[in-house]
Amino acid sequence: MLLPRSRGARRLALAASALALCAAAGPGAAYAADTSAPSTPRLSGTAAAGKVALNWTASWDNIRLSDYGVWRNRRSTTSWQEMGRFTGTTFTDTSVTAGDTYTYVVRARDTSNNWSPASNEVTVSVPTATSPTPTPTPTPSPTATPSPTPTPTPAPSTGPVGMPGTWTLRFADEFSSGLDTSKWNVGWFGTGVTKAPNGAEWACMDPANVRVANGELQLSLASRQQSCGGTTQPYSGGLVNTNGKFEFSYGAYEVRAWLPGTGGVMANWPAIWADGQNWPTDGEIDVMEGLGGQACWHFHYTGGGPGGCASGTYFGGWHTFAANWEPGAITYYYDGVQVGRLTSGITSAPEYLILANSTGQWGGPTLTPATMRVDYVRVWRR
């Protein structure tokens, strides 16, 4: 996600095009005006009684994204109306009339006031409410209320899923009771409500969004404005890390998690990763990072941040995400199947574990309230 403390912005690789422009100009040269438009968002929407719910994919910009504009065309008026500007990727229109039809588009804007092309048009009809015919209410027979049962945790095997061989378990948390503070810190370099690791995130990290219940760690994301790190953010997320309590060099880092989705893609900006004390020199292992609605894997070091995104659906159910860190190579496994392998710039310095549920510029569509659920975290060594 981002280097610790205040050691600079993490997303150097994602801003490579902007840096390349500056480097090409040479030392002391004047910066050219930014004329590159953000990428075009993809819009989807649904209508229900009294409202239309819209969500769109996050856009990318070479400098910095500012906000999104939403426009509406009502069939009965045939004219376009701007509905507002939004920093998130969702909007619910409640100023609709039952039985009428509406068409929507969205455009992204960057901080230089460059606008993206309009998205695809989404046309929906608002249903007309009907009064159901009353029927007699039967008297229910008494039934026993079932007790909630936690999601079953697979018993620790002899090694990480999909990686045969002889393994030794070095770290494990099955979250069978409250958060074990001998293993975990809450938040990002501080106490109370802290800033998020990445400057492109739209959330503060709040301890109130971290809890252990029903045999799982729950990291929540809420639409709640908070102040942190000298800024005010529209959302409130959750983060835990093992900095100062557990680090590892080489081995398999494995997490079983349930991640939320919306509109057929992964929602928000969840992350399962590890970081060293000196970023990027010590490296950063992104086991799973929800980027643009996909489950992605990367390794960041002084030479860049190579990686990719896995095909398939990794939200709305339980999945295992793992990275096997070896001298000179990191291999990534989702549900025990290899999805990627990197051999460039692999470091050896110890790294600590980080789990976070956030939202922001590089994540998928924002969905709140939403919870990232973690069944277990394990680190193995051959």
NORQUI-V779624 format. One record per pair of residues at least 4 apart in sequence whose C-alpha atoms are under 7 Angstrom apart, sorted by the first residue. I is the first residue (numbers start at 1). J is the second residue. If there is no record, write none. Layout:
I_J ; I_J
This chain:
1_10 ; 1_197 ; 1_198 ; 2_9 ; 2_10 ; 2_197 ; 2_198 ; 3_7 ; 3_10 ; 3_279 ; 4_197 ; 5_189 ; 9_199 ; 10_198 ; 11_15 ; 12_16 ; 13_304 ; 13_305 ; 15_19 ; 15_62 ; 15_63 ; 16_20 ; 17_21 ; 17_62 ; 18_22 ; 18_62 ; 18_63 ; 19_23 ; 20_24 ; 21_25 ; 22_26 ; 22_31 ; 25_29 ; 34_112 ; 35_114 ; 36_114 ; 37_61 ; 37_114 ; 37_115 ; 37_116 ; 38_59 ; 38_60 ; 38_61 ; 38_108 ; 38_109 ; 38_110 ; 38_115 ; 38_116 ; 39_59 ; 39_60 ; 39_61 ; 39_116 ; 40_59 ; 40_107 ; 40_108 ; 40_116 ; 40_117 ; 40_118 ; 40_119 ; 41_56 ; 41_57 ; 41_58 ; 41_59 ; 41_107 ; 41_108 ; 41_119 ; 42_56 ; 42_57 ; 42_119 ; 42_120 ; 43_55 ; 43_56 ; 43_57 ; 43_106 ; 43_119 ; 43_120 ; 43_122 ; 44_54 ; 44_55 ; 44_56 ; 44_122 ; 45_52 ; 45_53 ; 45_54 ; 45_55 ; 45_122 ; 46_52 ; 46_53 ; 46_54 ; 46_124 ; 47_51 ; 47_52 ; 47_53 ; 47_124 ; 47_125 ; 47_126 ; 48_52 ; 48_126 ; 48_127 ; 49_126 ; 49_127 ; 49_128 ; 49_129 ; 50_94 ; 50_96 ; 50_97 ; 50_98 ; 51_92 ; 51_93 ; 51_94 ; 51_96 ; 52_92 ; 52_93 ; 52_94 ; 53_91 ; 53_92 ; 53_93 ; 54_90 ; 54_91 ; 54_92 ; 55_89 ; 55_90 ; 55_91 ; 55_365 ; 56_89 ; 56_90 ; 56_365 ; 57_89 ; 57_292 ; 57_364 ; 57_365 ; 58_89 ; 58_292 ; 58_361 ; 58_362 ; 58_363 ; 58_364 ; 58_365 ; 59_108 ; 61_65 ; 61_110 ; 64_110 ; 64_111 ; 65_109 ; 65_110 ; 65_111 ; 66_87 ; 66_109 ; 66_110 ; 66_111 ; 67_85 ; 67_86 ; 67_87 ; 67_108 ; 67_109 ; 67_110 ; 68_85 ; 68_86 ; 68_87 ; 68_106 ; 68_107 ; 68_108 ; 68_109 ; 69_84 ; 69_85 ; 69_86 ; 69_106 ; 69_107 ; 69_108 ; 70_82 ; 70_83 ; 70_84 ; 70_85 ; 70_105 ; 70_106 ; 70_107 ; 71_80 ; 71_81 ; 71_82 ; 71_83 ; 71_104 ; 71_105 ; 71_106 ; 72_80 ; 72_81 ; 72_82 ; 72_83 ; 72_102 ; 72_103 ; 72_104 ; 72_105 ; 73_78 ; 73_79 ; 73_80 ; 73_81 ; 73_102 ; 73_103 ; 73_104 ; 74_78 ; 74_79 ; 74_101 ; 74_102 ; 74_103 ; 75_101 ; 75_102 ; 88_366 ; 89_365 ; 89_366 ; 90_366 ; 97_126 ; 98_126 ; 98_127 ; 98_128 ; 99_125 ; 99_126 ; 99_127 ; 99_128 ; 100_125 ; 100_126 ; 101_124 ; 101_125 ; 101_126 ; 102_123 ; 102_124 ; 102_125 ; 103_121 ; 103_122 ; 103_123 ; 103_124 ; 104_121 ; 104_122 ; 104_123 ; 105_118 ; 105_119 ; 105_120 ; 105_121 ; 105_122 ; 106_118 ; 106_119 ; 107_115 ; 107_116 ; 107_117 ; 107_118 ; 107_119 ; 108_115 ; 108_116 ; 109_113 ; 109_114 ; 109_115 ; 109_116 ; 110_114 ; 110_115 ; 150_214 ; 150_215 ; 151_215 ; 153_375 ; 158_167 ; 159_163 ; 159_167 ; 159_380 ; 160_252 ; 160_254 ; 161_336 ; 162_336 ; 162_337 ; 166_382 ; 167_380 ; 167_381 ; 167_382 ; 168_380 ; 168_381 ; 168_382 ; 169_379 ; 169_380 ; 169_381 ; 170_379 ; 170_380 ; 170_381 ; 171_378 ; 171_379 ; 172_377 ; 172_378 ; 172_379 ; 173_376 ; 173_377 ; 173_378 ; 174_375 ; 174_376 ; 174_377 ; 175_179 ; 175_212 ; 175_215 ; 175_216 ; 175_217 ; 175_376 ; 176_215 ; 177_212 ; 177_215 ; 178_212 ; 179_211 ; 179_212 ; 180_184 ; 181_185 ; 182_245 ; 183_242 ; 183_245 ; 183_246 ; 184_240 ; 184_241 ; 184_242 ; 185_240 ; 185_241 ; 185_242 ; 186_207 ; 186_239 ; 186_240 ; 186_241 ; 187_191 ; 187_194 ; 187_205 ; 187_206 ; 187_207 ; 187_239 ; 187_240 ; 188_194 ; 188_195 ; 188_196 ; 188_197 ; 190_194 ; 192_206 ; 192_207 ; 193_204 ; 193_205 ; 193_206 ; 193_207 ; 193_228 ; 194_204 ; 194_205 ; 194_206 ; 194_228 ; 194_229 ; 195_204 ; 195_205 ; 195_228 ; 195_229 ; 196_201 ; 196_203 ; 196_204 ; 196_205 ; 200_360 ; 200_361 ; 201_358 ; 201_359 ; 201_360 ; 201_361 ; 202_233 ; 202_234 ; 202_235 ; 202_359 ; 202_360 ; 203_233 ; 203_234 ; 203_235 ; 203_236 ; 203_237 ; 203_358 ; 203_359 ; 204_226 ; 204_227 ; 204_228 ; 204_233 ; 204_235 ; 204_236 ; 204_237 ; 205_236 ; 205_237 ; 205_238 ; 205_239 ; 206_236 ; 206_237 ; 206_238 ; 207_238 ; 209_219 ; 209_220 ; 209_237 ; 209_238 ; 210_218 ; 210_219 ; 210_220 ; 210_238 ; 211_217 ; 211_218 ; 211_219 ; 212_216 ; 212_217 ; 212_218 ; 213_217 ; 215_375 ; 216_373 ; 216_374 ; 216_375 ; 217_373 ; 217_374 ; 217_375 ; 218_371 ; 218_372 ; 218_373 ; 218_374 ; 219_238 ; 219_239 ; 219_356 ; 219_357 ; 219_371 ; 219_372 ; 219_373 ; 220_237 ; 220_238 ; 220_357 ; 220_370 ; 220_371 ; 220_372 ; 221_236 ; 221_237 ; 221_238 ; 221_357 ; 221_358 ; 221_368 ; 221_369 ; 221_370 ; 221_371 ; 222_235 ; 222_236 ; 222_237 ; 222_368 ; 222_369 ; 222_370 ; 223_234 ; 223_235 ; 223_236 ; 223_368 ; 223_369 ; 224_234 ; 224_235 ; 224_236 ; 225_232 ; 225_233 ; 225_234 ; 225_235 ; 225_236 ; 226_232 ; 226_233 ; 226_234 ; 226_235 ; 226_236 ; 227_231 ; 227_232 ; 227_233 ; 228_232 ; 237_357 ; 237_358 ; 238_356 ; 238_357 ; 238_358 ; 239_355 ; 239_356 ; 239_357 ; 240_354 ; 240_355 ; 240_356 ; 241_353 ; 241_354 ; 241_355 ; 242_246 ; 242_352 ; 242_353 ; 242_354 ; 243_352 ; 246_352 ; 247_350 ; 247_351 ; 247_352 ; 248_350 ; 248_351 ; 248_352 ; 249_348 ; 249_349 ; 249_350 ; 249_351 ; 250_325 ; 250_326 ; 251_324 ; 251_325 ; 251_326 ; 251_379 ; 251_380 ; 251_381 ; 251_382 ; 252_322 ; 252_323 ; 252_324 ; 252_325 ; 252_379 ; 252_380 ; 252_381 ; 253_322 ; 253_323 ; 253_324 ; 253_378 ; 253_379 ; 253_380 ; 254_320 ; 254_321 ; 254_322 ; 254_323 ; 254_377 ; 254_378 ; 254_379 ; 255_320 ; 255_321 ; 255_322 ; 255_376 ; 255_377 ; 255_378 ; 256_318 ; 256_319 ; 256_320 ; 256_321 ; 256_374 ; 256_375 ; 256_376 ; 256_377 ; 257_318 ; 257_319 ; 257_320 ; 257_373 ; 257_374 ; 257_375 ; 258_315 ; 258_316 ; 258_317 ; 258_318 ; 258_319 ; 258_372 ; 258_373 ; 258_374 ; 259_315 ; 259_316 ; 259_317 ; 259_372 ; 259_373 ; 260_266 ; 260_267 ; 260_315 ; 260_316 ; 260_370 ; 260_371 ; 260_372 ; 261_265 ; 261_266 ; 261_267 ; 261_315 ; 261_316 ; 262_266 ; 262_267 ; 265_293 ; 265_294 ; 266_290 ; 266_293 ; 266_294 ; 266_315 ; 266_364 ; 267_293 ; 267_364 ; 267_365 ; 267_366 ; 267_367 ; 268_358 ; 268_359 ; 268_363 ; 268_364 ; 268_365 ; 268_366 ; 268_367 ; 269_289 ; 269_290 ; 269_291 ; 269_357 ; 269_358 ; 269_359 ; 269_360 ; 269_363 ; 269_364 ; 270_289 ; 270_290 ; 270_356 ; 270_357 ; 270_358 ; 271_288 ; 271_289 ; 271_290 ; 271_355 ; 271_356 ; 271_357 ; 272_286 ; 272_287 ; 272_288 ; 272_289 ; 272_354 ; 272_355 ; 272_356 ; 273_285 ; 273_286 ; 273_287 ; 273_288 ; 273_353 ; 273_354 ; 273_355 ; 274_284 ; 274_285 ; 274_286 ; 274_351 ; 274_352 ; 274_353 ; 274_354 ; 275_283 ; 275_284 ; 275_285 ; 275_351 ; 275_352 ; 275_353 ; 276_282 ; 276_283 ; 276_284 ; 276_349 ; 276_350 ; 276_351 ; 276_352 ; 277_282 ; 278_282 ; 279_283 ; 280_284 ; 280_300 ; 280_301 ; 280_302 ; 281_301 ; 281_302 ; 282_347 ; 282_349 ; 283_300 ; 283_301 ; 283_347 ; 284_299 ; 284_300 ; 284_301 ; 285_298 ; 285_299 ; 285_300 ; 286_297 ; 286_298 ; 286_299 ; 287_297 ; 287_321 ; 287_322 ; 287_323 ; 287_332 ; 288_295 ; 288_296 ; 288_297 ; 288_321 ; 289_295 ; 289_296 ; 289_297 ; 290_294 ; 290_295 ; 290_296 ; 290_363 ; 290_364 ; 291_295 ; 291_296 ; 291_362 ; 291_363 ; 291_364 ; 292_362 ; 292_363 ; 292_364 ; 293_363 ; 293_364 ; 293_365 ; 294_309 ; 295_309 ; 295_310 ; 295_314 ; 296_308 ; 296_309 ; 296_310 ; 297_307 ; 297_308 ; 297_309 ; 298_305 ; 298_306 ; 298_307 ; 298_308 ; 299_305 ; 299_306 ; 299_307 ; 300_304 ; 300_305 ; 300_306 ; 301_305 ; 301_345 ; 303_345 ; 310_339 ; 314_319 ; 319_335 ; 320_334 ; 320_335 ; 321_333 ; 321_334 ; 321_335 ; 322_332 ; 322_333 ; 322_334 ; 323_330 ; 323_331 ; 323_332 ; 323_333 ; 324_330 ; 324_331 ; 324_332 ; 325_329 ; 325_330 ; 325_331 ; 326_330 ; 328_343 ; 328_346 ; 329_342 ; 329_343 ; 329_346 ; 330_341 ; 330_342 ; 330_343 ; 331_340 ; 331_341 ; 331_342 ; 332_338 ; 332_339 ; 332_340 ; 332_341 ; 333_337 ; 333_338 ; 333_339 ; 334_338 ; 334_339 ; 357_372 ; 359_363 ; 359_366
